[in-house]
Amino acid sequence: MPASHAASGRLIPVQRLRPGDHAFVGYGDDEVRWEAVTAFVRLGLARGEKILVLPCPEVPTDEVLARIDFPNRSPVRARERGQLVITTMRELIRPDAEFTAARQLARLRAATDRATAEGYTGLRAFIDMGWVADLGADASTVARRETGARSLFAGRPYTEVCAYDRRRFGREWVGAMEWAHPRAVLERLGGLRVALGAGGVLCFVGEADAANRAAFVRPLELALARTAAARRLTVDLTGLHFLSVGCAVGLLVLVRGAAGHELVEVRCDRGQHRMLRRLGAEAVPRLAPIQTEGGARPC
């Protein structure tokens, strides 16, 4: 996935998806494909949303259920009460047999309204695009749907992830569909991506945990060296789902040692801001942690 996704704020961890988000995720491994969908389902359950999962038609339902049930069986109860539904594109557009963008959008719009009427906080759908070959849909129809679905999301409690198997679709097609979505989701849970945003802002997306400490600290070192002449640096942490104490301490240590800088601004969410303050951010010269309003998007 291009680094420009992170730099533009398009790339986010699956945990950062919100109602109104229409996101792309790619995969090229049969094991990796389950990471995003499992997290997507569990977060939806925790947020009181109704969830539709449309797996690749070639994957047996028993395998889908086994994957999303692991390591505990809380999704079983959600299926029993109707909060979690494993379905197919064929079932979604039934009784019609032919896929059209308008037909699918109408069904999902009605499903969203039904979900809220049933008392759920909204609807989220994870759609594996393996259905395209199964229904014989042509590329132009799919493209029109992906680029013309804004009314399904704008101001509505609906969240959708479209998953593309890179082994099934051509490279150019996957790239085009990637950019057709307003958001792109990190393929692997626990991953960390770094990119330069507008104005040279250093953007982090994913998880800055113990395993990724070196991958977090090293870009900070390089960015401080790069901006020594300008004497200012802005770091954006709002794309992180997790920030470990070790990584936060690493940030404070590096900023404390950056004597040539007049200001290092750190954009952070409420939890990150609280952590930095508890670790002594106020005692670090030139460090300015800025809490974003309303959980602003990164970069």
BELGI-V388797 format. One record per backbone hydrogen bond with DSSP energy under -1.0 kcal/mol. CO is the residue of the C=O (numbers start at 1). NH is the residue of the N-H. If there is no record, write none. Layout:
co=CO nh=NH
co=CO nh=NH
//
This chain:
co=2 nh=5
co=3 nh=7
co=4 nh=8
co=5 nh=10
co=5 nh=11
co=10 nh=184
co=12 nh=186
co=13 nh=16
co=14 nh=17
co=18 nh=21
co=21 nh=160
co=22 nh=183
co=23 nh=162
co=24 nh=185
co=25 nh=164
co=27 nh=166
co=29 nh=33
co=31 nh=34
co=32 nh=35
co=34 nh=38
co=35 nh=39
co=36 nh=40
co=37 nh=41
co=38 nh=42
co=39 nh=43
co=40 nh=44
co=41 nh=45
co=42 nh=46
co=43 nh=47
co=44 nh=49
co=45 nh=48
co=48 nh=121
co=50 nh=124
co=51 nh=85
co=52 nh=126
co=53 nh=87
co=54 nh=128
co=56 nh=59
co=60 nh=64
co=61 nh=65
co=62 nh=66
co=63 nh=67
co=64 nh=68
co=65 nh=69
co=73 nh=76
co=74 nh=78
co=75 nh=79
co=76 nh=80
co=77 nh=81
co=78 nh=83
co=78 nh=84
co=83 nh=51
co=85 nh=53
co=88 nh=92
co=89 nh=93
co=93 nh=96
co=100 nh=104
co=101 nh=105
co=102 nh=106
co=103 nh=107
co=104 nh=108
co=105 nh=109
co=106 nh=110
co=107 nh=111
co=108 nh=112
co=109 nh=113
co=110 nh=114
co=111 nh=115
co=112 nh=116
co=113 nh=117
co=114 nh=118
co=115 nh=120
co=116 nh=119
co=122 nh=50
co=123 nh=159
co=124 nh=52
co=125 nh=161
co=126 nh=54
co=127 nh=163
co=128 nh=131
co=129 nh=132
co=130 nh=134
co=131 nh=135
co=132 nh=137
co=138 nh=142
co=139 nh=143
co=140 nh=144
co=141 nh=145
co=142 nh=146
co=143 nh=147
co=144 nh=148
co=149 nh=152
co=150 nh=153
co=150 nh=154
co=153 nh=156
co=156 nh=158
co=157 nh=123
co=158 nh=20
co=159 nh=125
co=160 nh=23
co=161 nh=127
co=162 nh=25
co=163 nh=129
co=164 nh=27
co=165 nh=168
co=165 nh=169
co=170 nh=174
co=171 nh=175
co=172 nh=176
co=173 nh=177
co=174 nh=178
co=175 nh=179
co=183 nh=24
co=184 nh=12
co=188 nh=191
co=191 nh=207
co=193 nh=205
co=195 nh=203
co=197 nh=200
co=201 nh=197
co=202 nh=236
co=203 nh=195
co=205 nh=193
co=206 nh=241
co=206 nh=242
co=207 nh=209
co=208 nh=244
co=210 nh=213
co=212 nh=216
co=213 nh=217
co=214 nh=218
co=217 nh=221
co=218 nh=222
co=219 nh=223
co=220 nh=224
co=221 nh=225
co=222 nh=226
co=223 nh=227
co=225 nh=228
co=227 nh=231
co=231 nh=262
co=231 nh=263
co=233 nh=265
co=234 nh=202
co=235 nh=267
co=236 nh=204
co=237 nh=240
co=239 nh=206
co=242 nh=208
co=244 nh=248
co=245 nh=249
co=246 nh=250
co=247 nh=251
co=248 nh=252
co=249 nh=253
co=250 nh=254
co=251 nh=255
co=252 nh=256
co=253 nh=257
co=255 nh=258
co=257 nh=259
co=258 nh=261
co=263 nh=233
co=264 nh=288
co=265 nh=235
co=266 nh=290
co=267 nh=237
co=268 nh=292
co=269 nh=273
co=270 nh=274
co=271 nh=275
co=272 nh=276
co=273 nh=277
co=274 nh=278
co=275 nh=279
co=276 nh=281
co=277 nh=280
co=280 nh=283
co=281 nh=284
co=284 nh=287
co=286 nh=264
co=288 nh=266
co=290 nh=268
//
